[in-house]
Amino acid sequence: LPEQDRLDQYFIKC
Amino acid sequence: MFEARLVQGSLMKKFMEAIKDLVKEANWDCTGTGISLQAMDTSHVSLVSLLLRSDGFDPYRCDRNISLGINMESMAKIMKCASNDDVITIRSEDHPDNVTFVFESPNQEKVCDYEMKLMDIDSEHLGIPDTEYDAIISMPASEFQRICRDLSNIGDSVKITCNKDGVQFSAQGDTGIGKIALKQNAVIDKEDGQVSIELNDPVSLTFALRYLTFFTKATPLASTVTLSVSAKNPVAVEYRVDDIGYIRYYLAPKIEE
């Protein structure tokens, strides 16, 4: 099965 | 002080049900604009963002911006003590250690007062970049819930494929393959019960059904759900709630091998 990606790398930490 | 009175208290119960299984603890940020919350699940795979605008409350008073650090399970337990037709008031001081929830029956013959301890939550806020989505799919929220439920019987993930013919949801597992295709009912018509697709580019992405199923806990809040999908980007699943705000969920796609 494909791996589940984490969200952190898509969004910018404020 | 902070005080927000929600005449349709059942909405708060529904918002709670829509986040409690995904998020363990979070800050409810109270400002003049309203009450907002942004939190990731513990594995940092999905994010929930909600807004309850101040004009949805009557009255709404926020003298100073405050963050109410709340354990969701505890708040959900308290919200279950409110009846569906109760008016719910959330109240706290300017430097709060506690938050108070007041539930009033419609005839005001019964008033329940619950005080809950607050937590100090050090949460990081994420900025969500503006994305040009390849496809924006609107459909009845109950239909999306049904699709997630049905395909969960087949596999762990769903492939969402959107092109000029419509949108297809498919899952595969040890027992076989399931495919559900929806066509647009009408062009640019977002009436309840309609499926509408704004398509910029054909797109196909795979997502974990476990998380999409968590998102469908928001179904009682809205008649329509909007899925915004874009290649290699998280899907945004939005439920707009009449007269008060929205709840949005984001989920990163599964990476194809």
Interface residues (C-beta under 8 A of the other chain):
Chain A: L1 P2 E3 Q4 D5 R6 L7 D8 Y10 F11 I12 K13 C14
Chain B: M40 S43 H44 V45 S46 L47 E124 H125 L126 G127 I128 P129 D156 S157 T206 A208 N233 P234 Y250 L251 A252 P253 K254 I255 E256 E257
